[in-house]
Amino acid sequence: MYCTHCGAELAEEAEICPACGCATENYKSTADSKKKTPDILRFIAKIVMIVTCAVEGMAVIPLCWMLPMTLHYNKCLEENIPVSLAFKICTIIFVNVAAGVLMIVADELE
Protein backbone atom coordinates (compact mmCIF):
# COMPACT_ATOMS: atom_id res chain seq x y z
CA MET A 1 0.00 0.00 0.00
CA TYR A 2 1.27 3.48 -0.89
CA CYS A 3 0.47 6.99 0.38
CA THR A 4 -1.80 8.84 -2.05
CA HIS A 5 -0.14 12.12 -1.11
CA CYS A 6 3.61 11.44 -1.24
CA GLY A 7 3.85 7.90 -2.67
CA ALA A 8 5.72 6.42 0.30
CA GLU A 9 5.22 2.73 1.02
CA LEU A 10 2.87 2.09 3.96
CA ALA A 11 2.12 -0.79 6.25
CA GLU A 12 -1.35 -2.20 5.56
CA GLU A 13 -2.72 -1.15 8.95
CA ALA A 14 -1.18 2.36 8.81
CA GLU A 15 -3.54 5.21 9.55
CA ILE A 16 -1.02 8.00 9.02
CA CYS A 17 1.87 8.13 6.55
CA PRO A 18 5.20 8.17 8.42
CA ALA A 19 6.83 10.15 5.61
CA CYS A 20 4.42 13.07 5.17
CA GLY A 21 1.95 12.74 8.06
CA CYS A 22 -1.16 12.58 5.88
CA ALA A 23 -4.08 10.33 6.80
CA THR A 24 -4.31 7.19 4.71
CA GLU A 25 -7.41 5.87 2.98
CA ASN A 26 -7.91 3.39 5.84
CA TYR A 27 -8.22 6.22 8.36
CA LYS A 28 -11.66 7.81 8.33
CA SER A 29 -12.31 10.61 10.77
CA THR A 30 -14.98 13.26 11.08
CA ALA A 31 -12.40 15.84 10.07
CA ASP A 32 -11.82 13.93 6.82
CA SER A 33 -15.53 13.73 6.05
CA LYS A 34 -15.96 17.44 6.76
CA LYS A 35 -13.07 18.19 4.42
CA LYS A 36 -14.72 16.23 1.62
CA THR A 37 -17.83 18.45 1.57
CA PRO A 38 -16.02 21.54 0.21
CA ASP A 39 -14.23 19.34 -2.34
CA ILE A 40 -17.56 17.95 -3.53
CA LEU A 41 -19.00 21.46 -3.83
CA ARG A 42 -15.95 22.59 -5.83
CA PHE A 43 -16.34 19.58 -8.12
CA ILE A 44 -20.02 20.40 -8.68
CA ALA A 45 -19.09 24.03 -9.41
CA LYS A 46 -16.57 22.80 -11.99
CA ILE A 47 -19.19 20.59 -13.66
CA VAL A 48 -21.73 23.44 -13.71
CA MET A 49 -19.16 25.72 -15.36
CA ILE A 50 -18.36 23.10 -17.99
CA VAL A 51 -22.04 22.48 -18.74
CA THR A 52 -22.67 26.24 -18.96
CA CYS A 53 -19.84 26.58 -21.48
CA ALA A 54 -21.29 23.74 -23.54
CA VAL A 55 -24.82 25.14 -23.46
CA GLU A 56 -23.76 28.72 -24.10
CA GLY A 57 -21.25 27.65 -26.74
CA MET A 58 -23.61 28.71 -29.49
CA ALA A 59 -23.00 32.34 -28.52
CA VAL A 60 -19.34 32.86 -29.39
CA ILE A 61 -18.84 36.17 -27.54
CA PRO A 62 -19.73 34.88 -24.02
CA LEU A 63 -17.69 31.75 -24.67
CA CYS A 64 -14.60 33.98 -25.03
CA TRP A 65 -14.60 34.64 -21.27
CA MET A 66 -16.50 31.62 -19.98
CA LEU A 67 -14.08 29.06 -21.38
CA PRO A 68 -10.87 30.67 -19.99
CA MET A 69 -12.53 31.12 -16.59
CA THR A 70 -13.59 27.47 -16.55
CA LEU A 71 -10.11 26.29 -17.55
CA HIS A 72 -8.52 28.53 -14.89
CA TYR A 73 -10.83 27.16 -12.20
CA ASN A 74 -10.09 23.59 -13.27
CA LYS A 75 -6.34 24.27 -13.08
CA CYS A 76 -6.73 25.80 -9.61
CA LEU A 77 -8.59 22.70 -8.42
CA GLU A 78 -6.01 20.32 -9.87
CA GLU A 79 -3.06 22.21 -8.38
CA ASN A 80 -4.84 23.05 -5.10
CA ILE A 81 -4.45 26.80 -5.67
CA PRO A 82 -6.91 29.05 -3.81
CA VAL A 83 -9.34 31.03 -5.95
CA SER A 84 -9.85 34.70 -5.13
CA LEU A 85 -13.17 36.18 -4.09
CA ALA A 86 -13.01 38.44 -7.15
CA PHE A 87 -12.86 35.38 -9.42
CA LYS A 88 -15.86 33.86 -7.63
CA ILE A 89 -17.88 37.05 -8.03
CA CYS A 90 -16.91 37.25 -11.72
CA THR A 91 -18.04 33.65 -12.07
CA ILE A 92 -21.42 34.62 -10.62
CA ILE A 93 -21.70 37.56 -13.05
CA PHE A 94 -20.17 36.17 -16.23
CA VAL A 95 -20.47 32.37 -16.14
CA ASN A 96 -23.08 30.88 -13.82
CA VAL A 97 -24.65 32.02 -10.57
CA ALA A 98 -24.85 28.51 -9.12
CA ALA A 99 -21.16 27.78 -9.81
CA GLY A 100 -20.03 31.02 -8.18
CA VAL A 101 -22.20 30.46 -5.12
CA LEU A 102 -20.90 26.88 -4.76
CA MET A 103 -17.33 28.20 -4.84
CA ILE A 104 -18.07 30.71 -2.08
CA VAL A 105 -19.94 28.18 0.08
CA ALA A 106 -17.13 25.62 -0.29
CA ASP A 107 -14.61 28.06 1.15
CA GLU A 108 -16.92 29.00 4.01
CA LEU A 109 -17.18 25.33 5.05
CA GLU A 110 -13.42 24.99 5.51
N, C-alpha and C positions, 0 to 999 in steps of 0.2 A: 504494500500500500504506500502511496506517495502523497505528499502534501499538495493540495490544489493551489496553494499560494506560492510556495518557493520551490517545490519539486523534490524536497528532501525525502528520503526513505523513512517510513514510519513503521512502528510496531503495530500489529493488527488491533490491539486494544487501546492504542494511544488516543487521548482526547485532545491533546494539545501538541503541536509540532515543537520538538525540542530545538529546531534550528531557527524558526522565525516567531514562534509563540502564538501562531494562529490556531483557532479551534479547527479540529478535523471534522469531516462529514459525520463521523460516529457521535460527535458531541453535540447534542441539541439542548440549547438553553433558551430561556425566555428572552434573553437579550438577542440571541440569534434570530428568533422568530420575529421580534420587533424590528430588527434590522432589515428583514426581508420585505416588509410592507412598503417602505419607501422605494426599494428596488423594483417591486412589482408595479408601483405607480409610475415610476420612470419608464419602465418597459411599455406600459399601456400608453403613456404620452408619446413615446417613440412611434408606436404602431398607429396612433391617431394622426400624427404628423405625416407619416408615410401614406396613409389612406387619403388624407386631405390633398396631398400632392398629386396622387393618382386621379382623384375625382376632379380636382381643379386643373388638371393638366391640359384640358381643352383651351383654357385661357392662358396664353403664353406669357403675358405680362406678369400676372401674379406668380406664376411658376418661377420667374426669374429671381424672386427673393424667397419663396417658400422652399424650393429645393436646396439652396445653400444653407438655409437655417436648419433644415432637417438633417442634412449631412453633418453640419457642425455639432448638432445635439447628439447624433449617433456617435461621432468621434469622442465627444466628451464622456459619454457613457462607457464606451469601450476602454478609454484611458483613465477613467475615474477622475476626471477634471471637473471641478465645480462650475456650475453655470451661473452667470450673474443674474441678479434680479431684473436688470434692464433687458437681458435676452428673453427672460420669461414673460415680461410685459410685452415686448415686441412680438413674441409668439402668440400671445392673446390677441393682439391687434392685427397682425399680418398673416398668421397661419391658421390657428384654430383656438377658440376660447377654451375648450375642454383640455387640450394638450397643455396650454399655459397654466391653467388652474392645477392640473395634476402635478406639474413641475413644482409649483409653489407649495402645494400640500405635502409633497414628498419630502421637501426640505424641512418643513415644520414638524414632521414626525420624527426627525432624527434628533 
